[in-house]
């Protein structure tokens, strides 16, 4: 048996081992990390994060390279948003606009993501498609907010893409949007979500480490 049985999680999420030690020392409570739920919720999120960050590409026989890339990036968003949903639950801020969750994350990151998505889809083809097939009234509201230049509402793209793609209604060319532009949006969105979770986890771990080692 390896010295660290969770080495695979430590590799995907550096700091996991230290966080696990803090949780164990606190009677299996995740509260020192500023999280809610159980240690198993935390482990499930770590495994889902590992899946998302480890995804590389989708290989499809008989598809054009551009379309294959589009479906691959949709799949990446599927995994990344699933991990983000779990993290938002742990952080106690499970619903948009996630203001508490992003309170310690520079607004320039969100502004950059929003600007990129608008640049890649100036005619709002993806936005219109997502709005048409949105799964809930709040999603429609936040898609409209994004159209009206509310940058934080861009995160609704992740929720909509994940759910609509899962139900089979989203292709690599929504409303005629070229697959390479869709791929760019999805890649940027996934990277943003993964980088945010990593950054916020690091912040929580640093704080927990200070208080657990006075």
C-alpha positions as CSV (number, residue, x, y, z in Angstrom):
1,X,0.0,0.0,0.0
2,X,1.4,3.5,-0.8
3,X,2.5,5.7,2.0
4,X,-0.3,8.1,1.2
5,X,-3.4,6.2,0.1
6,X,-4.8,9.5,-1.3
7,X,-1.7,10.3,-3.4
8,X,-3.8,10.5,-6.5
9,X,-5.9,13.3,-5.0
10,X,-2.9,15.1,-3.7
11,X,-1.5,15.1,-7.2
12,X,-4.6,16.5,-8.7
13,X,-5.3,18.9,-5.8
14,X,-2.1,19.8,-4.0
15,X,-2.9,20.5,-0.4
16,X,-5.6,17.8,-0.1
17,X,-3.4,15.7,2.3
18,X,-2.9,18.7,4.6
19,X,-6.7,19.5,4.4
20,X,-7.5,15.9,5.2
21,X,-5.3,16.0,8.3
22,X,-7.0,19.1,9.5
23,X,-10.4,17.5,9.0
24,X,-9.3,14.4,10.9
25,X,-7.8,16.4,13.7
26,X,-11.2,18.2,14.0
27,X,-13.2,15.1,14.6
28,X,-13.9,14.7,10.8
29,X,-15.4,18.2,10.6
30,X,-14.8,20.3,7.5
31,X,-15.7,23.5,9.5
32,X,-12.0,24.5,10.0
33,X,-11.9,24.8,6.2
34,X,-14.9,27.1,6.2
35,X,-17.0,24.5,4.6
36,X,-20.3,22.8,5.3
37,X,-21.4,19.2,5.0
38,X,-19.4,16.1,5.8
39,X,-15.9,14.8,5.2
40,X,-17.4,12.5,2.6
41,X,-18.9,15.5,0.7
42,X,-15.4,17.0,0.7
43,X,-13.9,13.8,-0.6
44,X,-16.6,13.5,-3.3
45,X,-15.8,17.1,-4.4
46,X,-12.1,16.4,-4.5
47,X,-12.7,13.3,-6.7
48,X,-15.0,15.3,-9.0
49,X,-12.4,18.0,-9.2
50,X,-9.7,15.4,-10.1
51,X,-11.9,14.1,-12.9
52,X,-12.5,17.6,-14.3
53,X,-8.9,18.7,-14.2
54,X,-7.6,15.4,-15.6
55,X,-9.9,15.5,-18.7
56,X,-7.9,16.0,-21.9
57,X,-10.0,15.4,-25.0
58,X,-12.8,13.4,-26.6
59,X,-12.0,11.1,-29.5
60,X,-14.9,10.6,-31.9
61,X,-14.6,8.4,-35.0
62,X,-16.0,10.0,-38.2
63,X,-16.3,13.6,-36.9
64,X,-14.7,16.7,-38.3
65,X,-11.8,17.8,-36.0
66,X,-13.6,21.1,-35.2
67,X,-16.8,19.3,-34.2
68,X,-14.9,16.8,-32.2
69,X,-13.1,19.6,-30.3
70,X,-16.5,21.3,-29.7
71,X,-18.0,18.2,-28.1
72,X,-14.8,17.7,-26.1
73,X,-15.0,21.1,-24.6
74,X,-18.7,20.7,-23.9
75,X,-17.8,17.6,-22.0
76,X,-15.1,19.5,-20.1
77,X,-17.7,22.0,-19.0
78,X,-19.9,19.2,-17.9
79,X,-17.2,17.9,-15.6
80,X,-16.1,21.3,-14.4
81,X,-19.5,22.6,-13.6
82,X,-20.4,19.4,-11.8
83,X,-17.3,20.0,-9.6
84,X,-18.2,23.6,-9.1
85,X,-21.8,22.7,-8.0
86,X,-20.3,20.4,-5.4
87,X,-17.9,23.1,-4.2
88,X,-20.6,25.8,-4.0
89,X,-22.6,23.4,-1.8
90,X,-19.7,22.9,0.5
91,X,-19.0,26.6,0.7
92,X,-22.7,27.3,1.6
93,X,-23.4,29.4,-1.4
94,X,-25.1,27.0,-3.8
95,X,-27.2,29.4,-6.0
96,X,-26.4,32.3,-8.2
97,X,-25.2,35.0,-8.1
98,X,-22.5,33.3,-5.8
99,X,-21.5,36.7,-4.3
100,X,-20.4,35.1,-1.0
101,X,-18.4,32.5,-2.8
102,X,-16.5,35.0,-5.0
103,X,-16.1,37.7,-2.4
104,X,-12.4,37.0,-2.1
105,X,-11.7,36.5,-5.8
106,X,-10.6,39.5,-7.9
107,X,-13.4,40.8,-10.1
108,X,-10.9,41.1,-13.0
109,X,-11.1,37.4,-13.4
110,X,-14.9,37.5,-13.9
111,X,-14.6,40.5,-16.2
112,X,-12.1,38.8,-18.3
113,X,-14.2,35.7,-18.7
114,X,-17.3,37.7,-19.6
115,X,-15.5,39.8,-22.1
116,X,-14.0,36.7,-23.8
117,X,-17.4,35.1,-24.1
118,X,-19.0,38.2,-25.6
119,X,-16.0,38.5,-28.0
120,X,-16.4,34.9,-29.2
121,X,-20.2,35.2,-29.6
122,X,-20.9,38.9,-30.6
123,X,-24.4,37.9,-32.0
124,X,-25.3,36.1,-28.8
125,X,-26.1,32.9,-30.6
126,X,-25.1,30.6,-27.7
127,X,-26.8,32.9,-25.2
128,X,-30.1,32.8,-27.2
129,X,-29.9,29.0,-27.5
130,X,-29.3,28.5,-23.8
131,X,-32.1,30.9,-22.9
132,X,-34.5,29.0,-25.2
133,X,-33.6,25.6,-23.5
134,X,-32.9,26.8,-20.0
135,X,-34.0,24.5,-17.2
136,X,-35.4,27.1,-14.8
137,X,-36.7,30.7,-14.5
138,X,-33.6,31.8,-12.6
139,X,-31.4,30.6,-15.4
140,X,-33.4,32.7,-17.9
141,X,-33.1,35.7,-15.6
142,X,-29.4,35.5,-15.3
143,X,-28.8,34.9,-19.0
144,X,-30.7,38.1,-19.6
145,X,-28.6,39.8,-16.9
146,X,-25.5,38.7,-18.7
147,X,-26.8,40.1,-22.0
148,X,-27.4,43.4,-20.2
149,X,-23.6,43.4,-19.2
150,X,-23.8,41.9,-15.7
151,X,-20.4,40.1,-15.8
152,X,-21.0,37.8,-12.8
153,X,-24.0,36.3,-14.6
154,X,-21.7,34.7,-17.1
155,X,-21.4,31.8,-14.7
156,X,-25.0,30.8,-15.7
157,X,-23.4,29.7,-19.0
158,X,-21.8,26.9,-17.1
159,X,-25.0,25.7,-15.4
160,X,-27.0,25.9,-18.7
161,X,-24.3,24.1,-20.8
162,X,-24.0,21.4,-18.3
163,X,-27.7,20.7,-18.0
164,X,-28.7,21.2,-21.6
165,X,-25.8,19.1,-22.9
166,X,-26.6,16.4,-20.5
167,X,-30.2,16.2,-21.8
168,X,-28.9,15.9,-25.4
169,X,-30.2,19.2,-26.8
170,X,-26.9,21.1,-27.1
171,X,-24.6,20.4,-30.1
172,X,-21.2,21.8,-31.1
173,X,-22.9,24.3,-33.4
174,X,-25.7,26.0,-31.3
175,X,-27.7,28.4,-33.5
176,X,-25.0,28.2,-36.1
177,X,-22.2,29.3,-33.8
178,X,-19.0,27.9,-35.3
179,X,-17.6,25.0,-33.2
180,X,-14.2,26.7,-32.8
181,X,-15.9,29.7,-31.1
182,X,-18.0,27.4,-28.9
183,X,-14.9,25.5,-28.0
184,X,-13.1,28.7,-27.0
185,X,-16.0,29.8,-24.7
186,X,-16.2,26.3,-23.1
187,X,-12.4,26.0,-22.6
188,X,-12.3,29.5,-21.0
189,X,-15.2,28.7,-18.8
190,X,-13.8,25.4,-17.6
191,X,-10.4,26.9,-16.9
192,X,-12.0,29.7,-15.0
193,X,-14.0,27.3,-12.8
194,X,-11.1,25.0,-12.1
195,X,-8.7,27.8,-11.4
196,X,-11.2,29.5,-9.1
197,X,-11.8,26.3,-7.0
198,X,-8.1,25.7,-6.7
199,X,-7.5,29.3,-5.6
200,X,-10.3,29.3,-3.1
201,X,-9.3,25.9,-1.7
202,X,-5.8,27.2,-1.2
203,X,-7.1,30.3,0.6
204,X,-9.2,28.2,2.9
205,X,-6.3,25.8,3.6
206,X,-4.0,28.6,4.5
207,X,-6.4,30.1,6.9
208,X,-7.2,26.7,8.5
209,X,-3.5,25.9,8.8
210,X,-2.9,29.2,10.7
211,X,-5.6,28.5,13.2
212,X,-4.8,24.9,13.6
213,X,-1.1,25.7,14.4
214,X,-1.2,28.8,16.6
